[in-house]
Amino acid sequence: MNKGCDMKMRLFPWGILSAVLVLHSPLASTAELSPEVQLASRGIVSLEGGRLDGKGEETNLDFSDTSILLGFRQKLYGTLRARMAIGLQFTDLDSELGPVFFHQVVLKIEDQKNIIRVGRARLGSAMIEFPTSRDDDALFFSDVLNPLYSLDESEPSQFGEILEYRHVFAQRYWVRVFGAHLKESAVSGQGEVGPRFNSGGLFLEYRVPESQRWNRPVLAQLGLGYNASFKRTDSGDDLDGLISNFLASAIVNLNPDPVHFVDIRSQFSFNMGLTDIPASGGLQLALEKRLTTMTSLRYLYRKLERPMLQVALTYGYTRLLDTQVALDSHLVIANIFYRLGENFDLGVQGKYLRSATGLHDVLGGDELQLQAVLIYNIDESWNEQFDDRDSLLNLEHGYIP
């Protein structure tokens, strides 16, 4: 063997070792690791017709809640991973917020047991999702209302700037604590005074892991929560004070069969209200002492592990407790969703609302509404690094929860 060949043999092990060290160095890992890119969109269009007491019959085409989202997910050092999501959503008809607004501008850092979320996002003002075509179909019954903004708009009760921390114990027990900025409207002529924390909450939940989808126990979710909002102004506005809401929720699988699935989901909330309530019109419902409950019974048929047909019946009830005469309201929503093809659903929904006369100024009087709904979902990702349980569409309302 000549000297050149002998020299190559001596250098060969050191070359392998050097290559291994370079490939495992942080700089090399960072250079080679690019983020996962996600694109999601939900288009929802409904033809609506109905009758509202005092306003007669009306028919319209509604595409509110149609949204598009762009997301990025990145592995960090150790067990951490990060996420960014930006989303645009079409607002309610004639909304003061304009035709579209950024409903998701959020950053998230998490590991297996801890989640930190900051930015604009869904407030978590409802503990569970109900099978309605839009999440604001039952806003007065399903969500903690924003007492600082006109109830003619649904988005200020659903979205806000939030700083949230979650911790998971034993994969089933969740603790969630958050502070948030709710959008404020001009109540006493002063208007909004910049972003600041004016809401917060603490939630405790037992939740069956998603990995148990095909082996579900009877009890799927059980939760308790406290949500508070308050307003401070330099001028000593009449709305100064704390509005406390206590919530309880449960989801029970009546027939946890993977093909013919039946569950019942229910949520109760108690609003402590304010002692001295100013005459502020549309804000009354959020400030009154009030008991609210909402319950859904649904049947879901799966074919080849994919949802094909869902039938649901939902009932909501609210009652004001500090009024001289009984003021209550009843809501019934019945719907059916059928999958026409991959990611494309057809739905039919009927809604009936009946309220005491004293609530007509807030809820708009008795209402009967019928909807024919088309929904199309898109959810794509590139350079996939994670599973699909944390898809962008999970940030949107799950009409098939």
Disulfide bonds with the S-S distance in Angstrom:
none
